[in-house]
Amino acid sequence: MTSKDLERTGFQEQAPYDASIDLRTDFVMVYGLNDTTPERIARWRQAGYRVHLMTGISWGTYQDYLDGRWDGSDHWADAQTAGDGSPILHGSSTDIPYMVPTFRFTEYLVEKLRPIISLGVEGIHLEEPEFWARAGYSESFKREWQAYFGEPWQPPHSTAEAHFRSGQLKQHLLSRSLDRVTSVLRDEALQQGRQVRFYVPTHSLLNYTQWQIISPESRLRTLPSIDGAIAQVWTGTSRTPNVYAGKVAERTFETAYLEYGIAQDLTRGTDRRMWFLHDPIEDHPDRTWEDYLANWQRTLIASLLHPGVARYEVAPWPHRIFNRPYLREGSGEREPIPADTATSYLIAMNSLRDLDQPDVRWAHDGPRIGVALSDTAMFQRWSPGGESGHYDGLQDALALEGREQLHFSDFYGLALPPLCEGQRVSPVQLENVLDAPDALDDIDVLVLSYEFQKPLAPGIHYALAGWVSRGGSLLYVGDGADPYHSIRSWWTGRYATCADHLAEALGANPTVDGIQAVGNGRVRFLPTRPADFTKSPDELVAAIRSLAEAAGHSWQSTNWLSVQRGPYLIGAVLEEAGGTHSVEGTYLDLLDPHLPIVRQRVLGPGQLTWLRDLTYDEEPLLASAGRVVDWQQDDNRIAFTCEAPRGVEVTTAIRVRTEPTTVQVDGTAITDHRYQDGILWLRHPGVPSGTQLEIQLT
């Protein structure tokens, strides 16, 4: 029962208001700019929401700009263009290209968004600033190259250096456009006496790198008019296959865990807001309800294992969840959402508002392992003479041409081995060490490689050397074979690779085999290509473990990754680790639409859980598929209103001191309730305006 002002939960929706998609979150992001936008904003506000606006900053229904209706000039030359001269289009569209964020297109966006300020929205979300790595051939990009580098354009796929520089320019253009749009609109809002916040919904750095897309990522921390971000992690991004122990597979839970981990660094240590996205469906329309539910649960639990974030976008596009039919397992027919599935989604969505818990307890106290990931990894997603392929979550990744590039094995070879040992692994945004003194405060062992990324400035190494000398442990992995070591940059001409400068900053010898002391810390150089550890992870695990133990940390291999956040126990049995794990206590199962009491739960490989500990406190409201408001309670009576989307069967679990004498729903006594061991379960149809419930106790 939290205040909507906190904006703990929200969703985005392009459809007009409908009671079946009224999720009763704190805020709604009305999507898109067209003639219906003012009406849609007004209607959602009338339904009781704090209203934001969301639109794409790199793509959208911007045909009036492209065809010249806006300023009399054709602007198709501003479309992102592939090497064959074709525009890169969004999804299956024929007239919605991804855009090169030129000055002219940026001014167009400012003009399109300017009227929104007067509509009184609380925030504006400029989603998915994206530039494809395979782009860079349009005339507008060639002009921007000349202006930025002061030299003629080079085809981005002609050399490693040209590809890297192309990525740098793409990130610069996207950041420049975001800065201009948000700064101008913030100033104009202030002139009108309004406070409007600006956010950037964005995929994780890990996913953008894997999918071969360039985005601002760490630059978002430095743009002064950006107030936060939404981490767009969902089944579609996290089921992208990778390799562990020689096996190519979807690892939705593990990948999502790493994606949410790196996304936190967009706002960690600042006063900016971060929401984690969950998507109960995904963009692929031909999977089954059972597949959607299972993979949504994997991403949900992965996000909850990061207690530093307690705000969530509970769904994009509720209309495609609650009003579209999908396949069922074993059937060729499409069906509406199963009743129990709808109830499960809503129980989770409402429980998420209560995750801001100060009491956080991890199941294991092992070393905290960071894996460094730099923006520059996005600039290296092509190898001279190699295939890149194209993937955006809708293709068959296992049959994709160039799929070895898609696997991003140089990163996963470093991250998956310790994670599959049950260790707390978190990717770390490498650039943050330059301006955030606390960037590595929560890391005991940092794993770093320059075989798939590069340091943008030598200051990164001095910051790392300081951290190591104060007691940190650094494992550098790399054999120096990456062709990008020879690009023009700050280390070339003086050092063979940037890793040699790192060793100099540390005062260490990169050719020594074993752990070297550096001040109060230690470093080890492992001359191996990171991708090799996707085939055989044991050597990497042993190296990380030896560093951790040298620093005094105990290492316990386990199949159980778990955290308790206040009364909520969240955990997963790691599939690659095998075995089972038994949870014992007295809980409610929040992933079960009936909210049963659980006293023992045995979980097998790949299984996960979200439980509400009934012994943790005496709070009366335990869980509900609706939003509970207007709570009133005395010794003999409990009354409240429960708001939920139309068409959803609501389950609510309440702690009571005795079995009730009567239960009334909207003034009518009902018998559709159940009591056991101090818990009362109620069921009723959802109504957005609210169902009145009253419980009489003896």
N, C-alpha and C positions, 0 to 999 in steps of 0.2 A: 504494500500500500504506500508507494512512493509518489512524490510530487512529479507532475509532468514537466515542471520547470527544469528538472535534472536531465531530461532528454536521454533517459537510460536506453529506451528502445524506440525504434522507428522502422518504417518501410518506405520503399519507393513504388509509385504507381502512376501509369500513364492513362489508365481508364478513368472515366468519371466515377464519382462516388456511387457505391452500391453497398447495401447492408451485408451482402455475402462476403465482402472483402474488407469490412470494417474491423480490423484486428485489435482495436482499442489500445494501441501503443501510445507512447507519449507524443510522437510527432510523425508527420507524413511528409515525404518528399514528392511533391507533384512533379511529374516528369514531362519535359518537352516544352518548346516554345511554339505556340500557334494561336489561332483565334479563340480557342476554348480555354486557354490557360487561366485568364482571370476568373472565369466561371468555376473551373475546377478548384482553384485555390479557395474561393469563397465557400464552396459547398463542403470541402473538407474542414475548413475552419468552423463552419456551422455545426459540424458533427463533434466538435470539441477538441480538435487537434491543434497543436502548435504546427504551423505550416512552413516548410522549406520548399525551395525549388531546385530541381536537378536537370541538367542538360549536358550533352556531350561537348567537350571543347575541341576534339579532334575530328568529330564526325557528327552528323545530324541532318535534319531536314533543312538544309541551307541552299536549296536550289535557286532561290532568288539571288544569292551571291554568285553562284556558279554561272547562271545563264544571263547575268547582266541586268536583271530587273532592279537590283539594289542601286547600282551606280552607273549603269549604262555600259559597263565593260564586262566582257566574258572573262571568267576566272578559272576555267578548267585547267589552266597551267599551274594552279595552286594545288591541284590534286596530287597526293603522293603517287609516284610513278615507279613501276618496276623496270628492270633492265630491258624488257622487250617493248617498252613504250606504253604499256597499258596502265590505266589508273587502277589503284588498289582500292577495291570496294568493300564496304562494310557488310558482312554477312552475305545474304543472297540478293542484296539490292542491286539495281542497275544504275542508280543515279545518286547514291550516297557514298562518295569517296572519303577516304581518310585525307585530311587536309595538311598541307604545309603551312605552319602558322606564321605567315608573312605579316608584315605590318598592316597591310590592307585588310587581311582576313581578321586580324585582331581588332581593328577598329570596327569592323562589321559586327563582331561579337559584342563589343561594348554597346553599340547602338541597339542591338537586339535585346540585350539584357536590361538596358536602362529603364524601360517602363516597369519592370518587375519591382523595382525599389518602391514605387508608390503603392504597390499592392500590399505592403506591410508584411512580407515574408520575414521569418526569423533568420534564415540562412539561405545561401546559394551554393549549390554543389556543382562544380565543374568536373565532370567525371571523365576518367580514362584519357589523360593526355598521352597519346600514343603515336609513335613513328616507327613503321616497320623497318627492320634491318635490311630487308630486300629492296626497300625504296631508296630514293636518292638520285633519280634520273630526270626529274622534271626541270623545266627551265627556271622556275622560281627557286628551286633548291640550288641550281648551279650559280645563280646570282648571289644567293646567301653565302655560298662557299667562298666566292671571290671577296665578298665584303668581310667575312669573318677571318679567313686565313690570309687574305692579301695575295693570293696566288690562284692560278686557273684551277677550275674544277677537275677532279680526277674521278673516274668511275669507281664507285664504292667497292666493287668486287674485282678490282684490278690487282691490288696488293693488300697485304695485311695492314700496312700503314694507312692506305686510303680508306679501308673499312673502319679502322679505329677512329680516324679523324671524322669520317662521316657520322659515326655515333656521337662523338663529342658535339658536333654541330647540331645534330637532331635534338640532343638534350638541351643545348643552349636555346634553340628556337622555341621549344615547348615551354621552358622556364621563363623566357622573355615574354611570351604571350600571356602566360598565367599571371605574371607580375603586373603587366600592364592592365589587364582586364580587372583584376581584383583591386588594384590601387586606385584606378579611376573611379570605379563604382563605389568603393568605400568612401572616397572623398565626396562624391555626389550624394551619397546617403547621409553623410554627416551634415552637408549643407541643408538637407531637408529635415534635420533633427532626428534622423533615424539611425539605429545601430543594426547593421546587417553583418553577419558573420559569413566567412567564405571557407569552404571545405573542398577537398579533392578526393573523391572516391577513386581508388587506384588498385590495380593488381599488386601483388607482392613483387619485390625485386627478384625473388627467386623465380616466380612464374614468368615475369616479363623476360628474364634472361633465357629461361627454358624455351619459351615460345618465340624468341628472336624478335623482341619489340623493345624499343628505346622509350624511356619515360623519365621525368625529372627525378623521382625517388628522393635521394638525400637532399637535393636542392630545395625540396619543399620546406625543410627546416629553416632555410635562410630567407625565404620570401616573406617579407614583413606583414603582408595583408592576408596570409593564409592562417586560419584558426584551427586547422586540424584535418583529419583524413578519415576515410572509411577503407578498411582493409578488405578488398574484394577477393576473398578466398572462398571458394565453393567447390562442389563436386567436380564441376567442369575443369577447374584448374588443377585440383589435387589428384584426380585420377590419371593424370598424364604419366605414362609408364616411366620407370627408372630401373636400374640394375643393382641387385645386391646378391653377393655370393654367386655370381654368374647367371642369375635368373632375372629375365625381363618380366616385369609384372606391374600392374596397378597397385600402388600402396597409398590408398587415399588417406588413411589416418596418419601415417608417418609423414607424408608429403604436406598435408594440411598443418600438422604440428610445426613443421619447419617454416612453412609459409607464414603462419600467424606469428611465429617467433621473430622473423626478420621484419615483419610489418610494424611491430611495436616500436622499432627504432626510428620511425618517422616522427614520433612525438615523445618518445621516452626522455625524461629529464626536462621537459618543457611544460608550460601550462596549456598546451594545445590539446584538443580532444581527439580521441581515437575510438572508432566503432569497429567491431569485428562483424563482418557480413556472414550470414548463413543463407543458403538457398535450398529450400525443400524440394525443388525440382532440378533444374539446370537447363542450359540452352538446348541440349540434345533432346528432341521431342519423341524419340522412339524407344525409350527405355521403359521399364515396367514400374508400377507403383512400388513394388517390393524393392527394386534396385534404387529408386530415388530415396526411399525411407532409410535403407541401410547405409547408403553413402552420406546422406544428410547427417545421420547420427554420428558417423565417423568424423566429419568436419566439426560438428557441434562439440563433441567431447574433446577433440584436439584443441579447439579454441578455449574451452574451459580450463585446460591444463596450463593456461597462461594467466595467472591471477592478477597480473599488473593491469589488465584491461577489464572493465565492467560495464561497457556500453556496447550495444549490439544493433545492427540492422537485421531484423529477424526474417526479412524476406524481400527480394525484389519481385515485383509483379504478382501480388496475391491473386489477381484474376486468372493467371495461368495455373495456379495451385488449386484453387477452390472451384473454378468454373470451366476447366478444360478436362476432357477425358484422356486417359492414358491406358496403355496395355496392362494386363495382369499376367503374372507368370502362368504359363500353361494355356493361355488363351490368345487368340488372334483378334479379339474384340477390345475396343476401347471402352473404358468405364469411368464414371465420375469418381472423385476421391472417396475411398472407403471411409466409413464413419469413424472407425478406430484410428485410422491414420490422421484424419483431421483433428481428432481430440488430442492425439499425441503431439502434433505440431503445436497446438495452442497451449498445452500444459507447459511445454518448454519455453515458448515465447513469453508467457506470463511469469514463469519462474526466473527468467533472465534478469528481471528488474531487481532481484534480490541478491545479485552476485557481488556487490561491493561490500565485501566482508573483511574486516581488519585481521581476523584470526586465520592465518594461512599455515598449514602444516603439510610438509611433504612426507611421503611414505618412506623415502630413503634420503640420507644426508650425504650422498656421495659428491664428488667434485662437480662443479658447474662448468660445462664445456662449451666454449664458443667456437664457431666456425666463421672466419672472416669472409664477408661477401661485399664486393665493391660495385659501385655503379658501372665501373669500366668493364665488368663481365658482360654487360649488355652490348659493349662495343666490339666484342671478340667472338661473335657467334657465327663466324664463317672461317673456314680454313682454306688457304689457297689450294685450288684443285679439288676441293671437296664439295659435296652437296649439302644444301641447307634444308631442303624440304619446306613445306608450309603447314602449320598446324595452329588451329585456334579452338580446339576442343570439340569440333564437329566431325573430324575425319577419323578414320581407323588408324590410330597411332601405331598399332602393332604391324601394319602393312605399309606404313608411310615410307616413301623414298627419303633417304637421308635420316632415318630414324635414330641412328647412332648419335648424330648431332643433337637430336631432340632430347635424348636421355640425360644430357648434361652430366656425364659420369665424373668429370673432374671435381664437381662439387659434391655429388652424392657419394662419391668414393670416400670423402672426408667426413660427411655428416651421418650417413646411415650406420656405419660400423659401431660407433659408440652409442647411438640411439637404440640400435637393436640389442645392445647389452643392457638396456634399461637405464641408461644414464640421462641426466637432464642436459639436453643439447639445445643450444640456441644460436642460430646465425646472428652475426654481429655486423652492422653496417660499418665498414672500415673507415669511411670518411668522417664518421662521428668522433673519432679520437682526436681530430684536429681542433674541434670547438666545444667538446663536451668532456670536461675533466673526469666525469664519473662514467664515461661510456663503457668502461670495462670493470666497474666496481662489482658487478654480479658474476664475474667470470674468474674461474680458478686456472683453467688451462685454455689457451687460445690456439686454434689450429689455423695456419695461414699458408696459402700457396699463391704464387704468381704465374702459374701455368695456364690460368684461364682468366686472369684479370691483372691489373697493374695499379700501383700506387700513383695517384695524381700529383702528389707533392712529396718532397723529402721529409717534410714535417711529420708525416704519418709515422716514419721510422723513429724519429726522435721521441714522439709520444709513446710508441710501443716500447722503446728502450727505457723510458722513465717508468712505465708500468711494470716491466720485468724487474728492473732494479729495486722496485718497492716490494717485490715478492711474487710477481706473476710468473706463470710458466708458459713458454711459447714453443710450439712445435711448428717448424717450417718444413713443408713438403714440396719438393720440386726437383726435376732433373735438368732444368734449363733448356728443354727442347722446344718450348713454345715459340713459333715464328714471330709472335708479337713482341718478343724481347728486343728485336732489332729496330723497332719503329723509332722515329725521331721523338725524343722526349728528354726529360731533365737528366736521366741517368746515362743516356747513350753518349759514347765518346770517352767517358771516364770510367764506367763500370761495364763489365760484360753483360750483367743482368741487374735488375733492380734488387734482387736478393743479395747481391754483393754489397750494396749500400746498406741494406738492413743489417748485415753482419757487422759492417764497420760501425754503424750507430750503436750496436749492442756491445761492441768490443769483443766479438766472438769470431771463431774460425769456422767458416762454413764447410770445410773439408773434414773436420773432426767427427768421428763416429762416436756418438754418445752424448750424455748430458753435460753441458758446460754451465758453470756458475756465472751469473751476472748480477752483481750486487747481492740483494737478498732473494733474487729469483733465479731462474734457470732457463736455458734454451737448448733445443736439439734440432739439428738439421737432418732431414731424411731425404736422401737423393733419389726419390722415386716419383714417377708420374702419378698424380692422385687417382686417375681413372683405373689404375691397376688394382686398387683396393676394392673396386666393385666385383672383382673376380675372387679375390682372396683377402678378406678384411683383417685377418689375425695379426699381421705385422703392425698395422696402424693402431689397432686396439692396444697391443702390447706397448707401443711407444707412448700413447696417451696415458695409459695406466702407470707406466714407470715415472712419467713426469708428475702425475697427480700424487703418487705415493711418496715421491721424493719431497714433495711440498707438505707432506703430513696428512693427506686426504686418504680415507679408506675407500676401497673400490669393491663394490658388491655387484656382481652380475646378477641380473634379475629379469624376469619377464613381465614385471608389474610396474607400470608408470602411473602414479596416482598422486593426487593432492586433495586435501580437505580445505574447503573455503567456508568457514563458519560451520553451519549444519550440513553442508553439501559435500558428499564424497564423490569424487570424479576419478575414474580410473579405466585403464585398458590393459589387456594382456597382449603383448607384442607378438604378432603372428610369426615373425621370423625366429623369435626366441623359443616358441613352442611351450608345451606344458600347460598347467592350469594354475589358477589362483582362487582361493576361497575367501570370501568376505563374510564376516559374522558380526551380528549386532541386531539392532532393531531399527529398521529403515522403511521409508516409502520408496517405491521404485518410480522415478519420474519419467522413465522412458516407456512405461506401460500405461496405456490409456485408462486402465482401471485403478491405478495408483495402489497396488496391493502392498501389504506389509511383507517385508523380506527379513528373515532372520538368518538365513544362510544363502549365499549365492556362489556357485562354483562356475568360474568363467574359463573358457577354453581359448586357444589361440585366435587372435583377432576379435575377440568379444570385448565389449565395453559396457560401462555402467555409469549411471548418475542417480545417486541415492540421497534421500533426505533423512538425516539422523534424527530419530524421534527422541533420543535421550539427551541431545545437545542442549535444548532449552525447553521452555514451556509455552512457546508461541502458539496461539490457537489456530491461526490460518496456516496450513501446511502446504497446500498446492491447489491450483485450480486451472482449468482450461479457459477461464474468463478473468476479466479484470475486476477485482473486488474493491468496492468503494463504499463509503458511508457506513463503516463498521461501527456497530453499537453492541455493547456487552455489559451485562451485570450478572449477578449470581444465578439467576434463573432464566435468562433470555439472551439470545444472540440474534442480531438482525443485520443484514447487509444487502447491498445490491451487487449483482454480478452481470457484467457487460461482456458480450461475446458476439462474434459474427453470426448472422442469420444462417441457419442450416447446420450449425455445428452442435453436436451433443456434448454438453458441458459436464465434466466431472470435477467435483470439489471435495477435498479432504480437510476436515476440521478436527482439532483436538477438543473434546468435551469431557467434563468430569463425570458424566453419567449418561445413560441412554436417554434420549429425548422422549417427552410424552407426546409432542406433536411437532410436525414440520409443515410449514405453509410456504407455498410458492405463489406469489402474486395474490395472497389472501385466501388461497384454497389449500386445505389440508391434503397432503400426499402421503403415499406409502412407499414410493420409489426411493427409498434410502436404506442404508445399511450401517449397523453399528458393531464394532468389535474392538475390544481392548482399549477403550478410550478414544477411538477414532470414529467419526461419522462421515460417511460418504453420501454425497447428494448428486443427483443427475437431473438435468432439465435442458430443454432446447435453448440455443443461444439467441439473444436479442441484443442488438447494439445499444439500444436505449436503456437496457438493464432489466433484469429479473429480480423482484423483491423476494428475499428469503427470510423467514423468521423461525427460530428454533426455540421451543419451550423445554426447559429442563425441570426436573422435580426438585 
